[in-house]
Every structure is written in C-alpha cells, then in structure tokens.
Amino acid sequence: MPQLAQRVGRAKPSAIMVIAEKARQLKAAGRDIISFSIGVPNFLPGEHVYEAAREALKHDSGQYGSNRGAEPLLDAFLKHIEALGFSGYGRMNLSIGIGAKQVLYNLAEAMLNEGEEICFAAPYWTTYHDIADIVGAKTNVLHCGPEQNYKLAPAQLEAALKRKPKVFLFNNPSNPTGMVYTREEIAALADVLAQYPDTWIITDDIYNSMVFDGIGYHNFVFARPELRERLVFVDSVSKTYGMPGWRVGLIAGPESVAKAMTTLNSNHITSVPEVITAAAVAAFGGPQDVPRAKCAEFAGKRDVVFEALSAIPGVVCPRPQGAFYAFPDISVAFGKSHNGTRITNDVEFCAALLEATGVACVPGSAFGEPRAMRISYTCPTAQLKPGLERIQAFFAQLS
C-alpha cells in the first residue's frame, strides 16, 4: 500500500482543540461546563460588516479574485497599518491569506528550507512549533518564564541570533500570556536585531488593537526603520473584529516576500471570496466602536481574572496587558492530590480540573511552558466569576 508523505507524520492535532472537544463532549452529556479554553473573541462584528457582505452577494461576479488580494482590501489594510504607525508601504508590500495561520504557514514555506533554523520565545502559540515541524525546520525555543514576566530579554535574543537562524518569529501582544512589550522593550530588542542582518523577522501581532493600560502597540520597525527590509508584519480580522470564522489574514513586508506569498496563493487558495473580501474591507474601514468597546470590556475582565488568581496561595501570574489570556504558573499544585487524584504535571492538573469542576483550561505544555495553564477569558461575563471561583475552590481542596 502506498505511504503518506513523511511531513504528515510530523503534523499534530491542536492541543487546544483537543481540550475544547473534550469540554464539548462533557457539555453534550449534560455537564455544566465553563470553557476557558478556546482563543476566540466571542463577539460578532458591527452591522456594517454584515451589510457589506449582503451587498456583495447582490453583485457577486462568481469569478476568481486576485492572488494578492482585491485592491479595495489592500487599500483598506494600508490605511489600517498607517494608523498603527507603519508608513511607506504600498500594495506591492501586501499579500493575503485564509487567516493568519495560513499566512504563517506560507511564510514558513517561503522562507525556510528543510533543516534551517527558526527561533521564537516560549511561551509560544502552539502552531509555531507545529508549522516548523511540518516544513522540516529546526527550532530554537527561547524560554521566558514567569520570573521574567514571560518576556524575551535582549541578551537571550542576541544569544539566539548568534546562531544565525533564518527566521526570528515574535508575538506581541502574546498568545498565550497576554503580555505586551513596552516601547522601550521593543526598542531594546530592535537594537539587537539590527546587528544581525541575515535573519528574517516575522511579527505576529494580530492582537495589536487589544492593548490595555495605555501601553500602546509598538513594532521593531518603529524603533529601527531599517529593519523593514526584512521584517514581515502579520495581522488578521479574527481577533480585533470578532471575525475568526471569516478567515482573512494579511501581511505587510518587503516586496520580495509579498510576491512569494502571492505566488504561493496562486498555487493553492487562488483568492479570498468576494463576499469575505467585502466584509473585511468594511471591518478595516468602517466604524471602530465595536473593537474599542470590546477592548475595554476585556481589560475589565482581565482585572477580574488577575484578582482571582492573585488570591490563590502559591499561584504566580504576571499581569496581562493585552489580548484576552492569562497564563498562571500552577506548579504549586504538582505533587498534590484532589479527591484521591494525584497531580504531577499541567496536563493532569487540567484534566482533573475539568473532571472535578467543569472548567476547561489548556495545559501550558502545549505552549512550551509546562508549569502553567492558559485561561482565555472571552466566555460570557456571567460565567467568568463562577468559573474562577471553581478554580479557587479546586486549589483549596488540594492536599
């Protein structure tokens, strides 16, 4: 019998989706489940987005679209990134994909030959490691624990860049930690990057509009404009606009990269459908009241989550300042038991928590930090405090 390609064996199911599916099954069986597992914003875009989609359907051509992306969407994205602080970019610096995940995969295909190295900080989004494995790249994971607020230090970055990796992948604000780099922290890292001109830089910053406490969004290019020659900025409509199911991701970067991404598109996705394009244009270019309101709402939820976690003896959680995640160090529970169930690691902790309390969280080992777990606090507000109270009670019952 013919065999599948070796790369398929390197592909792994999402650990996040495994937990989510288990929670779904328990809920279907009648259990009272509160899910802190999936990283979806759990709100819908403004009505103007739906109106744009309905209008596009009325005039649908039924034809293929542009491999790079329709011009109205490219222009809307240019205005979007100009508002963030990116200047001097044109349509030839852009390309589109079916969500940021597919964009990141395309970037890996475009930049990494088999055996070449990509480096990124841990905790990391699970897909980073998975994509690297599939394309046969080597990974250098730079561990950033809670003792350094889950943030990459310039000395760590310099040590990694001395190995001459092909790609440095950076995430700000962070999934899974919710941490945000300040202007000064970004500038310090940018100074290091400027010394190593042979490494591509990818900034996966899809939570750039979900920043709290007045920190603001900052990028290496803002501090060191010369980095734009090898830096690729990744964004999408998923998180900011409550549109994860619409699947629109984009990049802004050097023309050579955008051209490569567009060529790859011509060989698989071809284009993003007209109706989806129209909705994305409306999201970027229309009223921003929904994203602003949701950002404020998530900041309030962050406060509730942080206060609850800080009240648990032994649990350490750097204060998140963006996205919609908290990433507490739960290792104080390791070696203890809950109602006779011994807990020795993060996976066993999350399994016991789900079984005993109906609260679903994702083990930190899925993100490269086995001392922690991820809490996504996008659940309905009415579920937030009860879910946190169940977590507090679970810890109190450990012996």
N, C-alpha and C positions, 0 to 999 in steps of 0.2 A: 504494500500500500504506500502511495506517495506520502512524504513527510512535509509538515509545515515548515516555514522558514524559522531559523533559529531566533530571530528577533521576537517572534510571537511568544516564545518561552520566556523572554525577558520582560514581557508586559505583565503587569499585575493589576488586579481589580483595585479600585479606590478603597482604601481603608475607611474613608469617611462614609462611602456609600454602603459598606458592609454594616456599619453601626446603624445607619439610617434604615436599612432594610430590616434589621432585627427589631428596631423600635416599631416599624410599621407592622410587622407580623404580630408583635405583642398587642398593639393597639387594635388590630383586627380581631384578636382573640378576646377583646373586652377589657384589657388592662388600661388603667388610667396613666397615660404616658405624656410626659413633658419632654420635648426634644430640644436639646441644646447642641445638636449635632451638625446640622447642615448649614453651610455658609451661604444662605440665600437671604436677600434683604427682606423678604416677606411683606413687600408693599407693591402696589401697582403704579405705573406711570400716570402722569396727568392726562386728562381727557383729550388734550390737543394731540397727543401721540396716537390715540385710537382714531381720532378724526382724520389725521393724516393717512393712516393705514386704510381707513374706509374709502377715502377719496382716491387713493392709489389703486384700489381694487376696481373702482369705476372706470379707470383709464388704463388698466393693465394691458401691456403690449403682448405679453406671453413670450417675449424674446429673451435671449441671453443678455446679461449685463456685462459691464466692464470687469476684467480680471483684477484691475487695481482698485475698483470701487467707483460708483457713479459720481460724477463731478459735483452734484449738489451735496452729497455726503462728504466728499473730500473737503469742499469749501466750508461746510459746517464744522468739520473737525478742526480745520485750520483756525477758525475763529475760537473754538473751544480751547485749543492749546495755547493760542496767543494770550487768552485771558489767564491761563495758568502761569505764563511767563516765557513760553517758547517763542522766539522771534526768528524771522528769516527763513521759514520753511515754506515750501510750495507743494503743489500737487505731486510732483515727481519725488518728493520725500516721503510719500504716504503709500500705504497699501492696507488692504482689508483682509479679514478672515472670518470664519464661522466661530466667533467668540475668541476671547483672549487665549484660551487653552490651545486652540488650533493655531493661532498666531505664534505662540511659543514653540509649538512643535515644528512649524515651518521654519522658524528662526534656527532651531537646532539642526534641521536638515540643511539649511543654507550655510551655516557657519562651522559645523563640527564634522570633521572626518572621523571615521572609526578610530578609537584609541587616543584622540585628542582630549584635552582636559577642560572641564568646566568647573568653576568654583562658586560656591554660594554659602551663605550663613545658615546655620541651624539655630533655632527652629526655622524650618522652611515649609512652603506649601508642598504637599505630598507629590504633586505632579512633576515638580522639578527633577526629582531623582528618577521618577518613572520614565520621563522623556529621555533623560540622559542614558538610562539603561537600554531603552529601545533602539536608540541610534548608535549604541556601542561606544559612547564617550566614557572617559574616566571622570570620576567625581572627586573633588577635594572639598569636603564639608568643613566649614569653619565654625566650631562650636561656640555659641554665645549663650551662656546660662543666665539664670535669673539674677545671679550675683553681679552681672554687668547689664542688667535690665534688658536682656535678650538683644543687645545691640552690638554690632560689629565695631571693633576698635581699629584705628588706623594701623597699629602695629601688626594686628592679625592680617589685615588686608595686604600690607606690604610683604609679609612673610609668604602669603599665598601667591602674590604676583611675581615674586622672585622665581617661582617655579615655571613661569611663562605659560599660564593657562591660555587657551584660545578664547575663552569666554568667561566673563565675570557677570553673574546674574544677581540682581539686587531687587529687593521688595520693600516698598515704603509708601504708605503705611503697611504694616506687616500682617499677613495671614500666616500663622495662627495667633500671634501675640497681641496684636492691636497696638504695638509700639510705633511711634513716629519719630523720625530723626529731625532734630532742630536744624536751623540754617547753619549754625556753627559746626555741628556734627557732619553735615553733608559737605561743607567746605573742607573740613579736615580730611575726609575720605577722598574728595576730588583732588586734593593736592597730591595724595599718594598715587591715584590713578594716572595723573598727568605724567608721572615719572616712568610709566610702563606702556609705551605706545603700541605694543604688539598684541594687546588684548582687547577684544570686543567687549563692550559694556551694554548689557540689557537692563533697563529699569522697568520692572513690572509694577506699575503704580496705579492699578485700577481702582484703588480706594482713595485717590488723590482729592476727591471732594468730600471725604468723610474724615475730617480732621477737627479735633476738639481743642479747647483751651487756648485758642488764639495762636497756636504754634505755626500754622500755615503749611502749605506744601512747598517742598524745595527739591531741586534736582541738581545733579552734578554739573549739568550744562550751565545752570545759572551762576555757579561759582567759578567754573572754568570753561568758558565758551569754546576753547579749542578742542574740547572732548566731543563736540557734536560730530566730528568727522568719523567717530567710531562708536557713537552711542545711539541706541535704539530705545525709544520710549514706547511702552505698551499701555493701551487703555481699552476700555470697552464701555458699553451702555449697561452692563449687567447690574453692577452694584449701585452706582450713582442714581440710576433712573428706575430701578426696580424692574429690570428687563432681562433677567438671566436666560429666560426661555427664548428670547428673540435672537440670540446668538450673533452678536455683532462685536467684533474686536478690530482694533486698528493699531498701526504703528506709525511713528514719525522717526525718521532716521536718515542716514546717508542715502543718496540716490541709488548707489550700487546695491544696497540691502533691499530697498523698496522694489527695485527692478527684479531682484532674485525672488522675492516673495510673490510678486505679481506673476512671474513665470511659473512658479510652483502652483499658484492658483489655477493657471490655465491648464494644468495637468491633472487637477482633481476637483476642486469645488466649482470652477469656472467663475461663478459670481454669487453675490448675495441677491436674493429675490427682490423684485421691485417694491413689494409692499413692506418688506422688512427695512429696506433702504429708506423709504419714506418715513417710517416710524422713527428710525434712528436720526434722520435729519431733523425731525420735529423735536426729538429729545434734546439734541445738542443745541438747536437754535431757538427753541421755544421758551416759555416761562420756566423759571428755575425754582418756583416756590415749593414744589414737592420735594426735590432734593434738599433744599435748605431746611425745610421743616423736619424731614427725616433725620438729617444730621443732628439737629438739636435734640430730637427725640432719642437718638442713640446715645448722645452724650449723657442724657438723663438716666438712661438705662445703665450705662457704664458706671455711674455713681452708685446705683443700687447694687450692682454686681460686686463692685470693688469693696463697698462697705460690708457686704455679707461675707465675702471671702476673707477680708481682713480680721473678721471676728472669730475665725476658726483657728484655734491654737496650732501653731506649727506650720500652717499653710502660708507660703510666700507667693505673692502675686504682684509683680511690678505694675504700676498703674497704667492701663492702656490709655492712649490718647487719640485713637483713630480706629477706622473700620468698625466692626461690631463683634470683637472677640476679646475674651480674657483667657489667660494661659497660666493658671496657678500651678505652682510646684506642690504636688500632693505626696511627695515621698515620705512625709511623716507617717503616712498610713502603712507603709511597707513593713512587713513583719508582724502586722497585727491581724486580728480576725473580726469578722462581722457575722454574728449569729452562727458561729462554727465554721464559717468560710474563711480560710486563710488567704491573705492578700500579700503577694510578694513583688508585684510589679504593676505598672499602669494599666495593662490590658486586663489583668484580674480585677483591679480596682473598678474600672469602668463596667466590666461585666457584672460584678457584684452590686454596684450602684444601680444599674439598670434593673436587675432582677429584684432587688430589695425595695427600691423606691419608685421605679418607673421613670427615672431621669436618665436621658441618653446624652452622654458626652463622648468625645473622641479621645482615645489614648494618645498621649504625647509622643510615643514612639513612632507613630505614623508621620510625625513632623520632625523626627530626628532628635527628640528630647524625651527620653523615657521616664523622666521624673515628674512629668506634668500631664495635664489633660486640657483639651480645648473646650471652652464654653462659647457657643455662638448665641448671643442674647437677642436674636431677632424674633423670638417667639412672641405671641400676643402678650401685651403688657399684663393682663390678668394672670398669666401663667408664670411670670418672672419671679415674683417673691415666693409663691408656693414651691416652685422648683428649687430655688436657693435654700429655702427652709428645709427641704428634704435632704439636700446635700449637707447642710449643717447638722441635721439630726443623724445622718449616716456616720459622719465623723465622730459625733458624740457617743455613738453606740460601739465604736471600735474598742477592742480590748486586747 
